[in-house]
Amino acid sequence: MRVGSLAVFSTILLWAGCGYVGPVLPPSPEIPIAIANLSVMERGDQIVIEFSTPPRTTDNLPIKGFSKVDLAIGPDVRPFDFERWATDAQHYDLAPPPPSDPDAPQAVSMSKTLPVEDFVGKRIAAAVRTAVKKNDHYSSWSNRVVLDVVPPLQAPKPRAEATAKGILLSWPPEGAELEYRIARKGPSETAPVEIGTSSAPDYLDTTAQYDTPYEYLVTAFKGRVESVPSKPVDLTAKDVFPPSIPASISALAGPGSVEVSWQRSPEPDLKGYYVYRSVNGAPFTRVESLLTVPTYSDRDVQHGKTYRYVISAIDQKGNESEKSAPAEVAF
């Protein structure tokens, strides 16, 4: 074999014995994904800023740790330009969160509070960005949040009272165009749970149960400005409220009886009814033991007499209603 052929043959063998490496990739720029869940609100005398750091870079590599978390707050300039705004904004260098597991990177929740008094009367814009390795490798700015900062809203001062329809909360109004958020903690709950809102300075909790201790808190709010929650107000409502008075009483004379009927009472804790009778204008006396249905057949009657009937309702706690309007029949 000639020398030239031997060299070519050797080269082919060398290529055949090696794996293909492929093109050399450039190093990762290590730029984090932009934060998209920044929230800013006024709560009491504090501006509350919350967001989550991204778990990965723009080229989908896990972020082990951050070198910078840059929060900026400045005037909301119009037209808005991030570069010009960031130059004039005040920057807050937040402590980065602890390093995460590179095999299972997770978003980390962060928060920052600032005193309202530094911003009252101003329309501010806030945004945040992060960096991994160098200051010039910041992520893009997060979503921009604009907030009109007003004097702090005062916490409501609620009182609670039991009514026949539920527990009624009421408080002095804290200002015009405010709404109120109501939270309740029952005996089986570890923290208050929001149960409703109101645009008026009162709220009726129709889901409350008698003989159950509750703790209520009320927060005033308007948009993204809110007060701190009120001091807790406690109440264990006792059922001292009788059912509604029975209505639509009728009395009809039959061949050997007077048939009395009335409208069924709507209360869920209804136990039954009492029937009271008057003969020829005499005082009313109860004529039957407790009835569970809204009808009564009076067979103790005599021809030539006039009978009048009134009905009362009674609940499971023994609360008896006022007596109904009378129904009269001549037998």
Backbone bond lengths (Angstrom), bond angles and torsions (degrees), N, CA, C in turn:
res aa  C-N    CA-C-N  psi(-1)  N-CA   C-N-CA  omega(-1)  CA-C   N-CA-C  phi
1 M - - - 1.467 - - 1.521 108.75 -
2 R 1.316 115.51 137.25 1.455 118.77 179.92 1.524 110.76 -72.80
3 V 1.326 115.77 160.61 1.470 121.12 -174.89 1.531 110.47 -64.16
4 G 1.351 118.03 -42.48 1.467 120.59 -179.50 1.505 112.70 -60.80
5 S 1.336 115.12 -42.95 1.471 119.01 179.77 1.511 110.94 -65.30
6 L 1.339 115.81 -37.75 1.471 120.16 -179.99 1.530 110.47 -63.63
7 A 1.330 117.65 -37.20 1.465 120.90 -179.04 1.531 111.19 -67.73
8 V 1.349 114.93 -41.71 1.470 118.47 178.54 1.514 110.51 -64.29
9 F 1.325 116.22 -42.89 1.466 121.34 -179.93 1.529 111.01 -61.24
10 S 1.318 116.17 -40.70 1.468 120.78 -179.76 1.534 110.39 -65.92
11 T 1.306 115.79 -37.85 1.473 119.37 179.87 1.518 111.23 -65.54
12 I 1.345 116.57 -40.93 1.468 121.12 178.68 1.517 110.39 -61.76
13 L 1.339 115.75 -43.29 1.465 119.89 178.86 1.529 110.88 -62.45
14 L 1.321 117.50 -38.37 1.460 120.96 -179.20 1.522 110.71 -65.38
15 W 1.358 115.99 -42.59 1.466 118.96 178.43 1.529 112.03 -65.35
16 A 1.309 114.78 -38.87 1.468 119.09 -178.08 1.523 111.54 -65.72
17 G 1.314 117.43 -27.46 1.474 120.26 -176.56 1.510 113.40 -89.18
18 C 1.316 119.63 -1.26 1.471 121.94 -177.17 1.523 110.05 -115.43
19 G 1.363 117.42 145.56 1.458 121.96 174.60 1.521 110.65 -77.68
20 Y 1.337 116.01 157.63 1.454 121.22 -179.58 1.527 108.38 -85.16
21 V 1.321 117.35 119.94 1.447 122.11 -175.07 1.529 111.49 -78.86
22 G 1.290 121.00 -36.59 1.451 124.15 -178.55 1.514 110.81 88.61
23 P 1.347 115.60 178.56 1.465 119.55 -177.11 1.527 111.61 -70.31
24 V 1.302 116.64 150.45 1.461 122.14 178.08 1.528 108.62 -80.56
25 L 1.379 115.95 124.56 1.458 120.80 -178.34 1.522 110.44 -86.06
26 P 1.332 117.60 144.39 1.462 119.79 176.79 1.529 109.89 -70.78
27 P 1.332 118.23 156.78 1.464 120.21 178.49 1.525 110.82 -65.59
28 S 1.348 116.59 152.42 1.469 121.31 179.30 1.525 110.02 -64.75
29 P 1.319 117.89 138.22 1.472 119.62 175.39 1.533 112.36 -70.38
30 E 1.350 116.41 -14.56 1.466 122.22 178.83 1.527 111.81 53.39
31 I 1.310 115.31 50.32 1.461 121.39 176.55 1.535 108.15 -103.62
32 P 1.325 118.12 119.75 1.475 119.92 -178.71 1.523 112.11 -65.66
33 I 1.317 114.67 153.46 1.463 120.69 170.79 1.525 108.25 -63.31
34 A 1.316 117.26 143.98 1.463 121.23 -179.92 1.532 110.91 -66.58
35 I 1.310 116.15 140.51 1.465 121.93 175.14 1.529 108.81 -68.91
36 A 1.329 115.84 136.36 1.468 119.64 -176.19 1.524 113.47 -120.81
37 N 1.347 118.70 0.24 1.467 119.76 -174.24 1.521 113.17 -121.91
38 L 1.332 116.95 30.38 1.458 119.68 177.28 1.530 109.88 -63.17
39 S 1.330 116.39 132.15 1.467 121.32 173.61 1.524 108.59 -129.02
40 V 1.313 115.07 141.77 1.460 122.01 179.89 1.521 107.49 -135.48
41 M 1.328 117.07 127.61 1.454 120.50 177.86 1.519 109.76 -146.21
42 E 1.312 114.46 159.69 1.460 121.22 176.13 1.520 108.06 -99.05
43 R 1.329 116.67 121.87 1.465 121.37 -179.85 1.526 108.34 -129.06
44 G 1.324 115.27 108.52 1.458 118.75 -176.12 1.516 109.97 63.75
45 D 1.325 116.94 -127.68 1.464 120.65 -179.76 1.520 112.47 -100.00
46 Q 1.342 116.53 23.88 1.463 121.14 -179.02 1.532 110.90 -128.34
47 I 1.332 115.31 145.38 1.464 121.50 165.40 1.522 106.21 -92.54
48 V 1.326 116.77 122.69 1.463 121.93 -176.10 1.527 108.85 -107.68
49 I 1.347 115.37 120.54 1.472 121.75 -179.85 1.523 107.78 -113.48
50 E 1.332 116.94 130.31 1.466 121.56 -179.60 1.517 110.09 -137.66
51 F 1.327 116.27 144.20 1.469 122.13 177.33 1.520 108.51 -166.69
52 S 1.328 116.08 174.22 1.461 122.13 177.29 1.524 109.24 -124.33
53 T 1.324 116.88 135.45 1.462 120.69 177.05 1.524 109.87 -73.46
54 P 1.341 118.12 148.34 1.473 120.46 -179.27 1.525 110.78 -75.66
55 P 1.340 117.72 146.77 1.467 120.21 178.41 1.520 113.90 -84.21
56 R 1.360 117.56 -15.65 1.468 119.79 -172.86 1.529 111.15 -137.45
57 T 1.339 113.89 163.31 1.455 121.56 176.20 1.522 109.89 -85.50
58 T 1.326 115.25 175.09 1.462 119.95 179.84 1.522 112.46 -65.45
59 D 1.351 117.61 -22.33 1.470 119.75 175.71 1.530 111.15 -102.22
60 N 1.349 115.27 25.25 1.464 123.41 169.22 1.532 114.28 68.29
61 L 1.304 117.50 24.68 1.465 119.97 174.44 1.527 109.16 -91.05
62 P 1.334 117.88 143.98 1.471 119.53 179.79 1.522 111.06 -67.81
63 I 1.320 115.56 141.42 1.461 121.06 177.99 1.526 108.68 -93.05
64 K 1.319 115.94 118.47 1.466 120.16 179.65 1.525 111.44 -80.15
65 G 1.316 116.79 -35.43 1.457 120.69 -179.34 1.511 110.31 -168.90
66 F 1.330 116.22 161.42 1.461 122.28 -178.51 1.520 110.24 -107.84
67 S 1.321 115.78 145.09 1.454 120.26 173.63 1.521 111.50 -93.19
68 K 1.342 117.25 -27.83 1.455 121.14 -177.97 1.531 110.39 -145.88
69 V 1.325 114.60 142.13 1.459 121.86 167.46 1.527 105.29 -129.28
70 D 1.326 115.89 109.66 1.458 122.15 -170.63 1.522 109.93 -109.51
71 L 1.336 116.05 109.83 1.460 122.53 175.43 1.520 108.26 -100.38
72 A 1.329 117.04 129.71 1.463 121.05 -179.33 1.523 109.92 -125.37
73 I 1.336 115.59 137.09 1.460 122.42 177.61 1.518 107.97 -133.91
74 G 1.324 115.24 127.30 1.461 119.81 -179.96 1.499 111.19 -154.08
75 P 1.335 117.37 177.35 1.467 120.70 178.59 1.527 111.17 -60.11
76 D 1.326 115.37 145.86 1.463 120.19 178.71 1.526 108.73 -82.67
77 V 1.330 116.09 88.83 1.458 120.99 -177.23 1.524 110.70 -75.26
78 R 1.319 117.03 149.52 1.464 122.96 178.07 1.524 110.05 -130.65
79 P 1.312 121.29 130.37 1.473 125.04 -7.23 1.524 110.45 -66.64
80 F 1.339 114.56 149.24 1.455 118.60 -173.88 1.516 110.87 -82.28
81 D 1.325 114.52 134.46 1.464 121.15 175.99 1.522 107.31 -137.17
82 F 1.326 117.40 119.70 1.462 120.84 -174.63 1.523 112.41 -57.23
83 E 1.318 116.44 -43.00 1.461 119.32 -175.87 1.527 111.22 -64.82
84 R 1.318 116.42 -46.18 1.467 119.34 179.77 1.525 110.71 -68.21
85 W 1.340 116.46 -40.77 1.466 120.70 179.17 1.516 111.24 -62.57
86 A 1.333 117.80 -44.29 1.465 121.50 -176.43 1.523 111.69 -64.80
87 T 1.329 116.86 -29.11 1.469 120.17 179.61 1.524 111.16 -66.55
88 D 1.317 117.12 -37.82 1.465 121.44 -177.33 1.530 113.25 -94.29
89 A 1.338 117.71 -12.26 1.462 120.79 -176.36 1.527 111.14 -73.72
90 Q 1.331 114.44 158.86 1.461 120.38 172.78 1.523 108.15 -88.90
91 H 1.331 115.92 130.76 1.465 120.84 -175.73 1.528 110.05 -105.72
92 Y 1.325 114.33 138.04 1.460 121.82 178.43 1.523 107.64 -118.80
93 D 1.329 115.88 116.98 1.472 121.53 -178.40 1.521 107.67 -86.54
94 L 1.342 117.42 101.56 1.454 121.85 -177.16 1.519 111.07 -84.48
95 A 1.325 115.65 145.48 1.463 120.32 177.82 1.519 109.67 -64.75
96 P 1.350 119.01 124.80 1.472 120.49 -179.44 1.525 111.07 -62.79
97 P 1.321 116.96 152.28 1.463 119.75 177.44 1.523 110.60 -70.00
98 P 1.330 118.70 162.38 1.463 121.31 178.27 1.529 111.08 -58.77
99 P 1.336 117.98 153.04 1.473 120.87 178.09 1.523 110.97 -57.01
100 S 1.328 114.98 144.35 1.462 119.55 -178.74 1.523 110.41 -101.68
101 D 1.300 115.29 171.01 1.460 122.32 178.10 1.523 108.79 -73.36
102 P 1.335 120.20 115.75 1.477 120.62 -177.27 1.523 112.96 -65.24
103 D 1.325 116.80 -20.52 1.465 119.37 179.50 1.526 112.05 -82.84
104 A 1.324 116.74 -18.90 1.470 120.57 179.20 1.531 108.80 -146.43
105 P 1.330 117.71 67.85 1.467 120.34 -176.79 1.523 111.36 -64.84
106 Q 1.320 115.57 139.58 1.455 121.41 -179.10 1.528 109.95 -129.38
107 A 1.328 115.75 148.84 1.458 120.42 172.22 1.526 108.89 -66.57
108 V 1.323 116.84 142.62 1.459 122.00 -178.83 1.526 109.00 -117.56
109 S 1.331 116.69 126.68 1.459 121.15 179.39 1.527 110.33 -75.27
110 M 1.341 115.84 135.81 1.455 121.58 178.11 1.528 109.15 -132.46
111 S 1.326 116.16 155.02 1.459 120.56 178.48 1.520 109.83 -147.57
112 K 1.323 113.72 158.13 1.452 121.29 178.72 1.517 107.82 -149.59
113 T 1.341 117.34 136.98 1.455 121.15 176.13 1.522 109.64 -117.84
114 L 1.327 114.85 142.89 1.462 121.77 179.11 1.522 107.97 -133.84
115 P 1.332 118.87 147.74 1.468 120.48 -178.79 1.531 112.24 -67.97
116 V 1.319 115.75 134.73 1.461 121.23 179.46 1.519 111.00 -60.12
117 E 1.328 117.12 -35.40 1.469 120.33 -173.21 1.528 112.79 -58.04
118 D 1.340 117.39 -22.13 1.466 119.87 179.14 1.528 112.48 -75.53
119 F 1.354 117.54 -12.73 1.461 119.72 -172.22 1.525 113.62 -130.74
120 V 1.330 119.23 0.25 1.474 121.25 -175.12 1.530 110.97 -54.84
121 G 1.329 115.80 133.25 1.448 121.88 179.42 1.511 114.47 84.32
122 K 1.332 117.47 2.81 1.463 120.72 -177.81 1.529 110.72 -110.25
123 R 1.318 115.15 151.39 1.460 121.94 171.38 1.524 106.32 -102.38
124 I 1.319 115.77 109.62 1.457 120.54 -172.89 1.526 111.30 -109.05
125 A 1.326 114.23 155.00 1.471 121.54 172.49 1.519 107.21 -121.66
126 A 1.329 115.79 140.28 1.463 120.89 -178.94 1.525 109.29 -130.40
127 A 1.323 115.58 145.61 1.461 122.22 174.93 1.521 107.56 -154.46
128 V 1.326 115.98 163.05 1.458 120.87 -178.05 1.523 108.99 -140.84
129 R 1.330 115.67 150.70 1.451 121.11 176.31 1.525 108.12 -144.39
130 T 1.324 116.69 163.65 1.455 121.44 -178.31 1.528 110.11 -131.66
131 A 1.332 115.34 161.37 1.461 121.77 176.05 1.521 108.49 -138.39
132 V 1.345 114.48 151.79 1.460 120.40 -179.92 1.520 111.80 -104.23
133 K 1.341 117.55 -51.55 1.466 117.16 -173.25 1.524 113.99 -117.26
134 K 1.332 119.99 -38.72 1.448 120.84 -178.23 1.518 109.34 -137.88
135 N 1.324 115.48 156.42 1.452 119.33 -179.42 1.523 113.05 -61.96
136 D 1.333 117.26 -26.53 1.453 119.35 179.41 1.523 111.99 -87.99
137 H 1.323 117.01 10.12 1.461 121.55 176.64 1.531 110.51 -113.89
138 Y 1.329 116.23 35.48 1.459 120.28 177.92 1.525 110.54 -65.80
139 S 1.317 113.80 152.33 1.465 119.93 169.10 1.525 108.48 -68.88
140 S 1.322 115.88 172.42 1.461 119.41 169.03 1.528 108.29 -66.93
141 W 1.331 116.17 159.50 1.459 119.39 176.32 1.528 110.13 -64.53
142 S 1.299 115.44 149.08 1.464 122.18 178.73 1.525 110.47 -69.68
143 N 1.319 115.04 -176.88 1.461 119.52 168.67 1.532 109.22 -57.09
144 R 1.311 116.36 140.01 1.468 121.44 -179.53 1.527 109.18 -89.47
145 V 1.339 116.57 133.60 1.458 121.92 178.58 1.517 108.86 -117.78
146 V 1.333 115.45 127.70 1.464 121.65 -179.55 1.530 108.82 -107.92
147 L 1.326 116.23 135.54 1.463 120.86 -177.32 1.527 109.44 -139.55
148 D 1.350 115.54 129.83 1.460 121.38 171.07 1.532 107.45 -89.16
149 V 1.308 116.80 112.69 1.462 121.47 -174.81 1.530 109.24 -87.92
150 V 1.334 116.09 126.14 1.462 122.73 -177.76 1.523 108.74 -120.35
151 P 1.328 118.04 167.20 1.469 119.37 174.27 1.524 110.32 -55.51
152 P 1.327 118.09 143.30 1.463 121.11 -174.88 1.527 113.22 -55.94
153 L 1.325 115.80 137.98 1.460 120.79 173.51 1.522 109.19 -75.34
154 Q 1.324 115.38 140.24 1.455 120.16 179.94 1.529 110.44 -83.55
155 A 1.308 116.09 147.38 1.464 120.99 178.71 1.529 109.66 -69.24
156 P 1.347 118.58 134.34 1.465 120.36 177.12 1.523 111.52 -62.02
157 K 1.331 115.09 160.68 1.465 122.06 178.31 1.532 108.03 -121.22
158 P 1.329 117.70 80.49 1.465 120.04 -173.80 1.529 113.19 -79.37
159 R 1.324 114.17 155.75 1.458 122.37 167.73 1.516 107.34 -126.95
160 A 1.321 116.69 154.73 1.465 121.44 -176.52 1.520 109.55 -125.91
161 E 1.331 115.93 140.88 1.457 121.03 176.03 1.526 109.48 -144.67
162 A 1.315 114.12 146.89 1.461 119.86 179.06 1.519 109.40 -82.58
163 T 1.335 116.26 137.32 1.458 122.52 174.75 1.521 108.29 -130.29
164 A 1.325 115.19 172.54 1.464 119.11 179.77 1.518 112.05 -65.21
165 K 1.348 118.22 -23.74 1.457 121.34 -176.76 1.528 113.28 -100.82
166 G 1.317 117.99 -4.80 1.461 120.47 -179.51 1.515 110.59 147.76
167 I 1.330 116.17 -168.93 1.460 121.51 178.48 1.524 108.48 -91.54
168 L 1.321 115.23 122.45 1.463 121.49 -178.23 1.525 109.55 -98.75
169 L 1.345 115.51 122.36 1.455 122.30 173.78 1.521 108.42 -102.01
170 S 1.322 117.29 137.92 1.459 120.84 176.81 1.522 108.24 -146.17
171 W 1.343 115.09 154.95 1.463 120.32 -176.97 1.527 108.75 -157.96
172 P 1.329 118.41 156.83 1.464 120.00 174.80 1.519 109.97 -64.77
173 P 1.338 118.75 138.35 1.469 119.82 179.54 1.524 110.69 -63.68
174 E 1.332 116.10 142.82 1.457 121.96 -176.51 1.529 112.90 -98.13
175 G 1.328 118.26 -3.00 1.455 120.49 -179.86 1.521 110.70 155.60
176 A 1.335 116.18 170.10 1.461 121.07 -178.55 1.521 111.15 -76.56
177 E 1.329 115.55 147.92 1.463 124.07 174.03 1.533 113.01 61.43
178 L 1.308 116.53 24.98 1.468 119.58 177.18 1.527 109.76 -92.51
179 E 1.312 114.85 153.52 1.456 121.84 170.09 1.521 107.88 -118.08
180 Y 1.323 114.63 167.85 1.458 119.15 -175.22 1.524 109.41 -134.49
181 R 1.312 115.00 138.20 1.458 122.20 179.11 1.530 107.95 -108.57
182 I 1.342 116.09 128.43 1.458 121.23 -175.63 1.519 109.33 -110.71
183 A 1.331 116.14 129.07 1.465 122.21 177.47 1.529 108.82 -121.78
184 R 1.326 115.25 148.16 1.469 120.88 -177.44 1.521 109.92 -136.43
185 K 1.334 115.79 141.29 1.466 121.01 174.72 1.515 108.50 -122.16
186 G 1.340 115.61 119.70 1.450 121.34 177.29 1.519 111.17 -93.73
187 P 1.321 117.38 179.29 1.468 120.61 -176.06 1.525 114.39 -65.07
188 S 1.326 118.50 -22.81 1.463 120.86 -178.69 1.525 112.90 -98.31
189 E 1.327 117.13 4.41 1.464 120.87 -176.46 1.521 110.87 -109.35
190 T 1.325 115.69 144.20 1.459 120.75 -178.47 1.520 112.37 -91.09
191 A 1.332 117.36 -17.51 1.464 121.76 -179.08 1.521 108.59 -146.74
192 P 1.342 117.70 153.42 1.464 120.17 178.16 1.525 111.65 -61.68
193 V 1.323 115.88 144.62 1.465 123.43 179.75 1.530 108.15 -120.38
194 E 1.332 116.88 133.43 1.455 119.71 179.36 1.528 110.24 -64.90
195 I 1.343 115.80 130.68 1.463 120.12 -178.82 1.527 112.21 -116.59
196 G 1.337 117.60 -7.38 1.452 118.31 178.11 1.514 112.02 167.26
197 T 1.328 115.16 175.07 1.456 122.31 175.90 1.521 108.84 -129.77
198 S 1.323 115.88 162.87 1.458 120.65 -179.98 1.518 108.76 -145.97
199 S 1.322 116.08 141.61 1.463 121.02 174.50 1.524 111.03 -94.24
200 A 1.327 117.12 -1.84 1.464 123.10 177.19 1.530 108.42 -116.20
201 P 1.335 118.20 161.98 1.470 120.23 -178.46 1.522 113.11 -81.00
202 D 1.315 116.82 46.35 1.462 121.60 174.70 1.527 109.04 -161.13
203 Y 1.315 115.48 161.82 1.471 120.62 -179.68 1.526 107.86 -157.48
204 L 1.342 116.32 132.79 1.461 121.92 178.74 1.521 108.95 -104.86
205 D 1.319 115.93 116.22 1.466 121.55 177.75 1.518 108.79 -88.35
206 T 1.330 115.98 95.66 1.466 120.84 -177.42 1.526 112.43 -81.78
207 T 1.338 117.82 -6.99 1.468 120.75 -178.96 1.526 112.22 -95.41
208 A 1.333 117.68 -3.61 1.464 120.58 -179.42 1.524 110.49 -68.64
209 Q 1.314 115.35 145.91 1.461 121.71 179.14 1.527 109.61 -105.39
210 Y 1.336 116.04 145.45 1.452 120.11 176.01 1.537 110.11 -66.06
211 D 1.330 115.27 154.15 1.466 123.19 176.78 1.526 112.97 61.47
212 T 1.325 117.05 23.33 1.461 122.45 179.31 1.532 108.65 -121.11
213 P 1.332 118.06 125.51 1.467 119.04 -179.57 1.533 111.49 -75.55
214 Y 1.338 115.99 132.69 1.457 121.99 178.33 1.532 110.24 -128.27
215 E 1.318 114.37 151.11 1.462 122.26 173.31 1.529 107.54 -122.10
216 Y 1.324 116.80 128.28 1.463 121.52 -177.38 1.527 110.63 -116.54
217 L 1.342 115.68 145.29 1.455 122.76 171.85 1.527 108.30 -133.43
218 V 1.322 116.48 142.82 1.462 122.06 -179.06 1.521 108.39 -125.25
219 T 1.342 116.25 133.53 1.461 122.95 178.88 1.521 108.65 -122.08
220 A 1.328 117.03 130.69 1.466 121.59 174.70 1.518 109.19 -87.29
221 F 1.349 116.80 142.82 1.465 118.87 178.78 1.518 110.58 -152.82
222 K 1.321 114.05 157.67 1.459 122.76 173.65 1.513 106.72 -149.71
223 G 1.328 116.72 106.96 1.465 120.63 -174.86 1.511 110.03 63.33
224 R 1.350 116.48 -123.71 1.469 120.94 -179.09 1.527 111.64 -103.20
225 V 1.333 115.03 26.52 1.466 121.35 173.17 1.521 107.29 -117.83
226 E 1.319 116.58 128.14 1.457 119.78 -179.68 1.524 110.27 -143.71
227 S 1.323 114.97 157.43 1.454 120.82 174.38 1.525 109.26 -81.64
228 V 1.307 115.99 172.40 1.456 118.73 166.97 1.530 106.62 -75.28
229 P 1.323 119.04 158.18 1.465 119.56 178.53 1.529 111.63 -61.45
230 S 1.305 115.00 151.37 1.459 120.50 176.50 1.519 110.76 -64.96
231 K 1.318 115.85 168.23 1.460 119.33 169.28 1.530 108.15 -65.82
232 P 1.328 118.09 145.22 1.468 119.45 -178.51 1.527 111.10 -62.69
233 V 1.326 115.37 141.99 1.457 121.13 172.18 1.521 107.16 -119.64
234 D 1.332 116.02 128.37 1.464 122.32 -174.01 1.518 110.89 -107.21
235 L 1.332 115.03 145.42 1.464 119.95 176.01 1.523 110.11 -158.26
236 T 1.327 114.97 135.68 1.461 122.14 168.71 1.524 106.13 -116.91
237 A 1.313 116.54 105.21 1.465 121.31 -173.95 1.527 111.09 -75.84
238 K 1.326 115.85 135.00 1.461 121.80 175.22 1.531 109.06 -104.33
239 D 1.314 115.67 141.14 1.470 120.26 -178.19 1.519 108.96 -84.32
240 V 1.313 115.88 97.98 1.462 121.79 175.21 1.528 109.45 -119.48
241 F 1.313 116.11 19.56 1.462 120.77 -173.38 1.528 109.92 -108.25
242 P 1.335 117.39 119.23 1.471 120.12 -178.71 1.516 110.76 -73.49
243 P 1.319 116.73 163.69 1.474 120.42 174.78 1.527 110.45 -65.19
244 S 1.311 115.29 169.11 1.469 120.05 176.02 1.530 110.04 -66.93
245 I 1.320 115.08 155.52 1.463 120.29 -179.03 1.531 109.03 -70.28
246 P 1.324 119.07 131.15 1.467 120.80 178.41 1.529 111.38 -57.15
247 A 1.333 114.87 145.32 1.465 120.47 -175.80 1.522 110.60 -126.87
248 S 1.318 114.32 169.89 1.478 123.01 176.39 1.535 111.86 57.89
249 I 1.338 116.75 50.64 1.464 121.28 -179.93 1.534 108.86 -77.45
250 S 1.320 115.94 134.54 1.475 120.67 175.56 1.515 109.23 -135.70
251 A 1.331 115.71 147.08 1.468 122.23 177.90 1.522 108.11 -133.84
252 L 1.326 116.63 121.68 1.463 121.85 -177.57 1.521 109.88 -123.20
253 A 1.356 116.53 131.77 1.463 121.53 178.86 1.518 110.38 -79.70
254 G 1.331 116.49 130.89 1.454 122.25 175.98 1.519 110.35 -112.32
255 P 1.338 117.44 -170.24 1.469 119.87 -179.35 1.526 113.18 -60.90
256 G 1.318 118.15 -38.24 1.457 119.91 -177.67 1.500 113.26 -139.68
257 S 1.330 117.69 19.64 1.461 120.35 -177.99 1.518 109.87 -161.17
258 V 1.341 114.07 167.93 1.464 121.61 170.09 1.530 106.98 -111.85
259 E 1.317 115.26 123.85 1.455 120.24 -178.28 1.540 109.15 -98.49
260 V 1.330 114.54 118.13 1.461 121.20 -176.88 1.534 108.18 -109.75
261 S 1.333 116.47 135.97 1.467 120.35 177.43 1.525 109.07 -144.04
262 W 1.328 116.06 161.66 1.471 121.44 -178.93 1.531 109.45 -157.35
263 Q 1.287 115.58 170.17 1.471 121.56 -178.71 1.526 110.25 -75.01
264 R 1.330 115.29 136.75 1.461 120.18 -179.76 1.532 110.43 -65.01
265 S 1.314 117.34 135.90 1.468 121.77 178.39 1.520 110.50 -72.86
266 P 1.353 118.90 142.29 1.463 120.89 -172.49 1.534 115.45 -87.44
267 E 1.328 118.57 -8.81 1.464 120.30 -172.92 1.528 112.26 -66.35
268 P 1.348 117.69 134.45 1.466 119.99 -178.88 1.532 113.52 -69.98
269 D 1.343 117.79 -20.91 1.468 119.84 -179.24 1.528 111.47 -99.72
270 L 1.341 116.56 20.23 1.463 120.30 -179.80 1.531 110.65 -63.49
271 K 1.324 115.75 136.06 1.473 120.78 176.44 1.528 111.44 -101.72
272 G 1.352 117.38 -37.74 1.461 119.09 179.50 1.514 111.81 167.45
273 Y 1.364 114.53 -159.05 1.466 121.20 -173.40 1.524 110.01 -136.58
274 Y 1.351 113.91 150.71 1.460 121.12 169.54 1.524 108.88 -114.09
275 V 1.351 115.74 141.32 1.463 122.58 178.00 1.527 108.58 -109.57
276 Y 1.341 115.69 130.68 1.473 121.79 177.06 1.533 107.40 -118.50
277 R 1.381 114.86 140.11 1.463 119.75 -175.48 1.530 111.11 -128.08
278 S 1.311 114.48 144.97 1.472 121.21 173.34 1.519 107.81 -124.46
279 V 1.350 116.61 134.74 1.464 121.90 179.90 1.526 108.77 -113.00
280 N 1.350 115.06 121.66 1.471 121.74 178.27 1.530 112.13 52.42
281 G 1.354 117.41 40.83 1.457 120.97 174.58 1.503 115.41 85.02
282 A 1.317 119.14 2.81 1.466 121.58 178.47 1.537 109.64 -71.61
283 P 1.352 117.88 166.23 1.478 119.66 178.50 1.537 111.55 -59.39
284 F 1.316 114.99 152.78 1.466 120.39 177.99 1.528 110.08 -72.71
285 T 1.333 115.39 136.39 1.474 121.34 173.58 1.517 108.32 -131.26
286 R 1.346 114.82 149.18 1.466 118.74 179.99 1.515 108.87 -73.79
287 V 1.341 116.45 132.00 1.458 120.26 -171.62 1.524 113.18 -113.29
288 E 1.291 118.35 -2.97 1.464 118.88 -175.05 1.525 108.81 -150.82
289 S 1.324 116.16 152.91 1.458 120.33 173.07 1.531 108.68 -70.21
290 L 1.306 117.07 178.98 1.459 121.37 -174.70 1.522 111.15 -58.30
291 L 1.337 115.51 130.77 1.453 121.73 176.31 1.522 109.50 -103.72
292 T 1.309 116.55 142.99 1.464 120.46 179.11 1.525 112.18 -104.15
293 V 1.319 117.92 -5.05 1.465 122.28 177.30 1.520 108.47 -122.13
294 P 1.345 118.64 152.94 1.466 121.59 -175.19 1.535 113.76 -83.90
295 T 1.315 116.47 47.17 1.471 120.52 176.13 1.526 108.89 -144.71
296 Y 1.336 114.64 152.38 1.472 120.19 177.42 1.523 108.48 -148.11
297 S 1.330 115.61 133.21 1.461 121.16 177.80 1.530 108.32 -109.35
298 D 1.336 116.44 110.46 1.466 121.91 -178.07 1.527 108.62 -94.68
299 R 1.340 116.25 105.93 1.462 121.55 -179.24 1.531 112.16 -97.78
300 D 1.331 116.36 -7.56 1.465 120.05 178.91 1.528 109.17 -90.31
301 V 1.317 115.24 66.26 1.462 120.94 -176.07 1.538 109.56 -129.10
302 Q 1.351 115.56 157.87 1.454 121.86 179.96 1.526 109.33 -133.59
303 H 1.321 115.31 142.79 1.458 120.30 179.10 1.523 110.08 -64.30
304 G 1.304 114.13 145.76 1.459 120.10 178.94 1.517 113.61 89.32
305 K 1.312 118.75 1.06 1.455 120.56 179.41 1.541 110.16 -113.36
306 T 1.344 114.39 157.61 1.473 121.15 178.81 1.533 108.73 -108.77
307 Y 1.313 114.61 132.10 1.467 119.65 -177.20 1.539 109.96 -119.01
308 R 1.324 113.96 138.18 1.464 120.49 176.17 1.536 107.96 -124.07
309 Y 1.339 115.42 142.74 1.470 120.54 -176.77 1.544 109.89 -131.39
310 V 1.335 115.11 140.17 1.468 122.06 170.30 1.522 107.69 -130.88
311 I 1.331 115.69 152.90 1.475 121.67 -175.39 1.522 109.10 -125.83
312 S 1.331 115.90 142.98 1.470 120.99 170.40 1.524 108.14 -124.68
313 A 1.337 116.28 156.28 1.469 122.34 177.24 1.523 108.66 -112.33
314 I 1.329 116.13 149.20 1.456 121.02 -179.26 1.523 109.14 -134.10
315 D 1.336 117.31 142.50 1.469 120.10 -178.35 1.524 111.53 -103.26
316 Q 1.315 116.24 -178.33 1.469 121.90 -175.13 1.525 112.89 -65.10
317 K 1.338 117.55 -22.31 1.456 121.34 178.35 1.524 112.36 -89.27
318 G 1.338 117.58 0.39 1.457 120.85 -179.67 1.512 114.55 85.86
319 N 1.338 117.40 10.87 1.463 120.55 176.46 1.525 109.02 -78.47
320 E 1.334 116.03 122.26 1.466 120.42 -177.81 1.519 110.48 -105.35
321 S 1.326 115.96 137.45 1.461 120.90 -179.81 1.521 111.20 -75.14
322 E 1.323 116.25 170.00 1.459 121.26 167.98 1.534 108.58 -65.39
323 K 1.318 115.03 160.26 1.454 119.03 -178.99 1.545 110.75 -78.29
324 S 1.304 114.50 149.86 1.461 120.86 -177.54 1.526 111.54 -72.32
325 A 1.316 114.24 173.16 1.461 119.35 168.35 1.532 108.94 -63.80
326 P 1.315 118.51 147.82 1.478 119.22 -176.02 1.531 112.53 -78.87
327 A 1.324 113.83 151.29 1.467 121.65 170.06 1.533 106.75 -115.32
328 E 1.331 118.61 132.61 1.465 122.84 -172.87 1.527 109.93 -120.48
329 V 1.365 115.38 143.10 1.459 119.55 177.53 1.533 107.86 -148.70
330 A 1.330 117.11 139.89 1.482 122.92 173.46 1.518 107.76 -95.99
331 F 1.314 115.97 125.01 1.479 118.85 -175.44 1.516 110.20 -97.80
